[in-house]
Amino acid sequence: MFRNLVMLCPCWLLISFAFVDPAFSKNIIPKPVKSEVSNSCSEQSLETLTTQLMLDLPSYTNRAIQRARRLNRSVDIYTYILVAGKPEFQPLPLNPGIDTVKKYESEGVEQVFFTTLERKYISKKVVELQEFHWLFLTRTKIGWQVVMMFSQTGAYPVKQPVAPPRDSSNSAIAQGVKLWLRDCNENKN
């Protein structure tokens, strides 16, 4: 009869461990998180937030670039972001020399400057570029959000002239920033 019972209940071995091993029978109570430590992106300073962003930005941007690929093309040239540089926070006037009144500056919009080192493969040759980014962020109820972004492209190492600034608010780098901010804002504790 015992054999029949064992054959009818193939999970008897797993059930028996609950009685033999105390690790299976204990309820583990999580330790409380210190209330003075906040993981919320909206509560972080801009300096802390962007320092963390710079560490993750290459991987977020590279994933955005890969998702945008058209697999049916016979020739594609894609950029790979190698590293994002140290952010700078000293704001520049939006219209230098034109207006000294701050009527063009928006309240609550913060400026961040950073660089990225990028690599492309063109005709089996490696081409490295450095991009200079001027990112505008604002803090909202749901966390930090991208307002707009401008970028300039130059050779690496830097040689003159650098391309004129362009609106890069929908670029792969901006997509990487937006995705990182989204993930950061969703992971609030």
N, C-alpha and C positions, 0 to 999 in steps of 0.2 A: 504494500500500500504506500509506503514511503517513496518507493521508486516512481510510482504513478504521480504522486504529488510533485516530485522534483521535475518530472517531465511536463507536467501541466503548468508549472510556474518557472519558466526559464530565467526569470529575473530574481530568483531566490538568493543568488550570490550577492547581488547589489543591495537587496533589502537587508541581508544579514550584516553588511558592513555598518549600517546605521546603528546597530546594537553593539557591535564590537569596537568600532573606532569612534571616539568621542568627537572628532572633528566633523563627522557627518551629522551629529545630533545636536551640536551647539548652535544657538542663534548668535551670530556675530553682530554686535551693535557698533555702528560707525561712530568714530570720535567726532565731536562737534568742531566745526571750523571756527577759528578765531574771528570775531565780528569786526575787529579793526583792520583786517586784511581784506581788500576788495579785489576781485578778479574782473569786475565789470569794466568794459572798455570805456563806457561813458564817464566813469569816475576817474580814469587815469589821466595824468597830465599828458599834454601833447608830446613832450620829450620822451616820456616813458613809452607811450603808445608807438611812436614812430621808430624808436630804437628796436622794439620788438618786431615791428613791421619789416624793417630792413633785413632782419635775419631770415624771414620767411618769404619775402617778396620774390626772389628768383624762382623758387619752386612753384609758387602760385602763378606767376606770369608764364613760366614754361608750360604749365598745364593748360593755361588759357590759349597759348599759341598752338599746342598740339590739338586741342579741341577744334580750333578754327581751320585745321588743315583740310585741304581738298584731296582726298586720296586718289581721285581719278586723273589728276594732273601728271604728265610725264616728267615735268621739271618744276621743282618748287625750291625756293630759297627761303629758309626759315632762320630766324634769329634765335639764339639760345642765350638767356640771361645767365651770366656767370656769378655776378655779385652786385649787390646794391650798396652804395657808399654811405658814409656817416651823414646823417641829416643835419642841416643848418636851419636855424629858426629866426634869424634876423630878417624882418620883413623889408621888402623893397617898395618904393612908391609905385602905384599902378600906372600913373602917367608922369614919369619924371620930367621935370622942367616945364611942364605945361600948366600945372595947377598946384600951388602949394597948400591949398585948403584940402582937408581930408574928406571932401564930399564923395570921392570915388571909393573910399575904403568902407567896406561893410562891417557892421558890428557883429562880432562873433565868428568872423571868418579868419582862420589862421593860415599862415604861409609856411611851407616846408620846402627846402631845397635839398635835392639829393642827386647822386649820379648812379648810373648803372654801367657796368662793363658787359658788352655783348659780343657774341661771336657768330659769324655767318660762314658758310662754306659755299664758295662760288667757283665753279669750274675746278673743283678739287683743290682750291686754295683757301686758306684760312684768312678771313678778314675780321679784325677786331675793331669795334666802335665803342665810343663812350658817349652816353646820352646824359644831358643835363636836364633835370626835371624841376618844374616849379608847380608844386601841388597846393591846392587850396582846400582846406577841410573846415567843417563846422560841426559843432556838437549839437545834437538834437535829442529828443526824448528817447529815441531808440539807440543812441550812441553816436559816434563820429561818422560823418558821411562826406563823400567827395563832392565838392562844389564844381571844380574844373581843374584842368591840368594843362600846362604848356611844356613843350620839350624842344631841345636843340640837339642835333647830332653832330658829332665830330669824330675825327680819326683818333685811334689810340696807338701810341701816346699822342697827346693833344698837339695838333698842328693847326695853324690858321689857314683858311677861315673856317669858322664853325657855321653850320647852316642857320638860317634865321629861325626864330621861335615859331612853332606851329601849335595849333590846338590839338592836344593829344588826349582829350577827355574820354575818347572811346578807343584808345589804343590798348594793346595787350598789357602794357604796364599799368594803365588805369584800371583795366579789368582785374588784374592781379590785386591791386590795392582795394578795389571794391569787394572782391571775394574775401580777402583777408579780413576786412572790417566787418563784413556780414558774419563770418565765422566767429570773430571775436565778440561781436554783439550778441550772437545766439548762445555763446558759452558763458553767459553771466551766471554767477552764483549768488 
